Amino acid sequence: MKKIDPCTLVLFGASGNLSRVKLMPGLFRLDAAGRLPDHMAILSVGRGDVSREAWQADIKVMLDTKFKNGYDEAVFKRFMARNHYHANPPTDPDAFKKMQAKLADESVFPQNLAYFLSVRPTDFAPIVEQLSGVGLLDETNHWRRVLIEKPFGTDLPSAQALQASITKHLKESQIYRIDHYLGKSALQNIMLTRFANTMFEPIWNNQYIDHVQITNNETLGVGDRTEFYNNTGALRDMVQSHLLQTLALVAMEKPQDLSPESIRAEKVKLLQSIEPIPVDDLNKHVFRAQYAAGRVCVGDGHGENVHGYLDELASVGVTESVTETYAALKLFIDNPRWKGVPFYVRTAKRMHEGNTAISIRFKKAPMQLNDEQHQNWLMLNIQPRECIKMEIESKIPGLDIATRTLSIDSPQRQATDESIDSYESLLLNLMEGDPSLYLHISEVEAQWRLMDPIVKAWAADKSPVHQYIAGSRDPAESSVIFESEDQFWRYSIELNGDKHQS
Ligand SMILES: NC(=O)c1ccc[n+]([C@@H]2O[C@H](COP(=O)([O-])OP(=O)(O)OC[C@H]3O[C@@H](n4cnc5c(N)ncnc54)[C@H](OP(=O)(O)O)[C@@H]3O)[C@@H](O)[C@H]2O)c1
């Protein structure tokens, strides 16, 4: 367990959705697990004029909503004692000075300060500038760190502009750019699976691997985030950040050690070696679509009729849109290990199942005994089930020489294992000063550099977008991006799971 200095977490946007659902409950769980230092305070900052008592009552609502089975009263008391509120109305020119005066009370607020900016992306730079203006980023006597929520820019120029604004006031070591996927233990396991096992490294290359699929599918639609989603789309929302980071962990070279610098250096090298998608040959490399009305499986296993994406937009007055709710890409990595191996990355809403997985198909075995013989697959499933599954061919007992596929499938999580939300580990890392699971600006830039040309080309192409029925599998037309005819989308990882050609 790493030591955490006494510190104050200053939470901007504490009344927002992310804070209510993830941050406050996450901090509470860290407190319950004894992971917060004794001297640690939380100062929530919001525009509204709210008393400390009213704010604490609101936090209780957040906890009651999250922990339906109740919680420990002693921990609750301790957690409440850590929590304070500061009103920062945008109309008050002295708001940040008042905040600085409040934080100056060392008997309440330890002077190491971690700022969590859980606010609109347009507010990131102005908040940093104002904190700097009142000396609250000065590290002369204590550390000062700023966590920037996702997204860091909406394209390369805006990411670079944000970087230029905040680095007027912050050193790189003070900036924590979040990609909450990296806080998932199953994602961290990719690196361990690769490098803590002797058997994988020799076959982790273009000599043995036929292709890799990185999938994030959901049964959910865009919900009440219609406007946000329509301005963003699947490519920017999921691929630019989470899925490219996943790809980097799957494909990067072994870092020299597990220091944040070494891991980031390898991820950056890998991201920079992904070949740009040729915009003049886009249709062979990328495919987009939107969900139409259909029926999806809901939590209890029942079906539910749902509207199509364009209908949902129409209900809020948007009459046309080419924004994708399905995106599939084929990427190649220009290095000796991966030359020629397609990496298929796809994400979609309103699919028949929700699943996040890395599926790796190996090349044909040297000995082909019959037509039924399948290629080996290795799958690392991230959610809903964290597990590793390997499919190998084995002889069917009997007189004939015939094979069938054996599934070696092991859950990664055991009943007694801690269940940690990704935001809990990221909050802890922020306070510990460990940036391993946060993004370096070079990673963010490399990711936007890859996505920008596709985003632009898709936005400019106003022809009707392919429609897929909500609750269905990948549109058959998406197979246009496959390099060879025997490749197909891999689905559920469940034992005896399906393996359908799309
Ligand atoms: N929600 C998620 O699951 C999620 C997931 C990934 C990333 N994020 C990122 O996390 C950040 C926060 O997301 P969120 O969903 O919590 O946002 P949110 O609910 O819309 O708002 C966060 C806070 O921002 C303040 N705010 C809202 N509208 C404002 C306005 N017009 N002017 C000034 N302040 C305003 C509000 O605080 P006060 O009124 O108290 O000032 C609000 O509590 C965003 O950058 C988002 O991209 C969120």
The ligand as an SDF file (V2000), in Angstrom:
LIG
                    3D

 48 52  0  0  0  0  0  0  0  0999 V2000
  -21.1610   11.4470  -16.1590 N   0  0  0  0  0  0  0  0  0  0  0  0
  -20.3320   10.5170  -16.5610 C   0  0  0  0  0  0  0  0  0  0  0  0
  -20.5750    9.3350  -16.3980 O   0  0  0  0  0  0  0  0  0  0  0  0
  -19.0160   10.9020  -17.2150 C   0  0  0  0  0  0  0  0  0  0  0  0
  -18.2420    9.8940  -17.8150 C   0  0  0  0  0  0  0  0  0  0  0  0
  -17.0170   10.2280  -18.3930 C   0  0  0  0  0  0  0  0  0  0  0  0
  -16.5970   11.5350  -18.3630 C   0  0  0  0  0  0  0  0  0  0  0  0
  -17.3690   12.5130  -17.7810 N   0  0  0  0  0  0  0  0  0  0  0  0
  -16.8530   13.8800  -17.7670 C   0  0  0  0  0  0  0  0  0  0  0  0
  -16.9230   14.3560  -16.4320 O   0  0  0  0  0  0  0  0  0  0  0  0
  -17.2490   15.7450  -16.4150 C   0  0  0  0  0  0  0  0  0  0  0  0
  -18.4960   15.9490  -15.5630 C   0  0  0  0  0  0  0  0  0  0  0  0
  -19.5440   15.2080  -16.1230 O   0  0  0  0  0  0  0  0  0  0  0  0
  -21.0130   15.1860  -15.4780 P   0  0  0  0  0  0  0  0  0  0  0  0
  -21.8000   14.2050  -16.2430 O   0  0  0  0  0  0  0  0  0  0  0  0
  -20.9330   15.0280  -14.0110 O   0  0  0  0  0  0  0  0  0  0  0  0
  -21.5010   16.6550  -15.8230 O   0  0  0  0  0  0  0  0  0  0  0  0
  -22.8010   17.4460  -15.3500 P   0  0  0  0  0  0  0  0  0  0  0  0
  -23.6630   16.5970  -14.5150 O   0  0  0  0  0  0  0  0  0  0  0  0
  -23.4140   18.0490  -16.5540 O   0  0  0  0  0  0  0  0  0  0  0  0
  -22.1940   18.7060  -14.5640 O   0  0  0  0  0  0  0  0  0  0  0  0
  -21.1050   18.7380  -13.7160 C   0  0  0  0  0  0  0  0  0  0  0  0
  -21.1780   20.0310  -12.9410 C   0  0  0  0  0  0  0  0  0  0  0  0
  -20.8350   21.1460  -13.7160 O   0  0  0  0  0  0  0  0  0  0  0  0
  -21.5470   22.2950  -13.2400 C   0  0  0  0  0  0  0  0  0  0  0  0
  -22.2710   22.8900  -14.3800 N   0  0  0  0  0  0  0  0  0  0  0  0
  -23.2520   22.3310  -15.1140 C   0  0  0  0  0  0  0  0  0  0  0  0
  -23.6920   23.2020  -16.0490 N   0  0  0  0  0  0  0  0  0  0  0  0
  -22.9600   24.3060  -15.9110 C   0  0  0  0  0  0  0  0  0  0  0  0
  -22.9490   25.5720  -16.5460 C   0  0  0  0  0  0  0  0  0  0  0  0
  -23.7990   25.8510  -17.5300 N   0  0  0  0  0  0  0  0  0  0  0  0
  -22.0450   26.4690  -16.1240 N   0  0  0  0  0  0  0  0  0  0  0  0
  -21.1710   26.1910  -15.1410 C   0  0  0  0  0  0  0  0  0  0  0  0
  -21.1660   25.0330  -14.4700 N   0  0  0  0  0  0  0  0  0  0  0  0
  -22.0460   24.1080  -14.8610 C   0  0  0  0  0  0  0  0  0  0  0  0
  -22.5430   21.8410  -12.2210 C   0  0  0  0  0  0  0  0  0  0  0  0
  -22.0550   22.1460  -10.9350 O   0  0  0  0  0  0  0  0  0  0  0  0
  -22.6330   23.3510  -10.0560 P   0  0  0  0  0  0  0  0  0  0  0  0
  -23.9820   23.7270  -10.5700 O   0  0  0  0  0  0  0  0  0  0  0  0
  -22.6580   22.8380   -8.6690 O   0  0  0  0  0  0  0  0  0  0  0  0
  -21.6170   24.4260  -10.2550 O   0  0  0  0  0  0  0  0  0  0  0  0
  -22.5550   20.3420  -12.3970 C   0  0  0  0  0  0  0  0  0  0  0  0
  -22.7070   19.6660  -11.2060 O   0  0  0  0  0  0  0  0  0  0  0  0
  -17.3920   16.1690  -17.8710 C   0  0  0  0  0  0  0  0  0  0  0  0
  -16.1600   16.6620  -18.3340 O   0  0  0  0  0  0  0  0  0  0  0  0
  -17.6870   14.8540  -18.5850 C   0  0  0  0  0  0  0  0  0  0  0  0
  -17.2500   14.8910  -19.9360 O   0  0  0  0  0  0  0  0  0  0  0  0
  -18.5700   12.1990  -17.2120 C   0  0  0  0  0  0  0  0  0  0  0  0
  1  2  1  0
  2  3  2  0
  2  4  1  0
  4  5  1  0
  4 48  2  0
  5  6  2  0
  6  7  1  0
  7  8  2  0
  8  9  1  0
  8 48  1  0
  9 10  1  0
  9 46  1  0
 10 11  1  0
 11 12  1  0
 11 44  1  0
 12 13  1  0
 13 14  1  0
 14 15  2  0
 14 16  1  0
 14 17  1  0
 17 18  1  0
 18 19  2  0
 18 20  1  0
 18 21  1  0
 21 22  1  0
 22 23  1  0
 23 24  1  0
 23 42  1  0
 24 25  1  0
 25 26  1  0
 25 36  1  0
 26 27  1  0
 26 35  1  0
 27 28  2  0
 28 29  1  0
 29 30  1  0
 29 35  2  0
 30 31  1  0
 30 32  2  0
 32 33  1  0
 33 34  2  0
 34 35  1  0
 36 37  1  0
 36 42  1  0
 37 38  1  0
 38 39  2  0
 38 40  1  0
 38 41  1  0
 42 43  1  0
 44 45  1  0
 44 46  1  0
 46 47  1  0
M  CHG  2   8   1  16  -1
M  END
$$$$
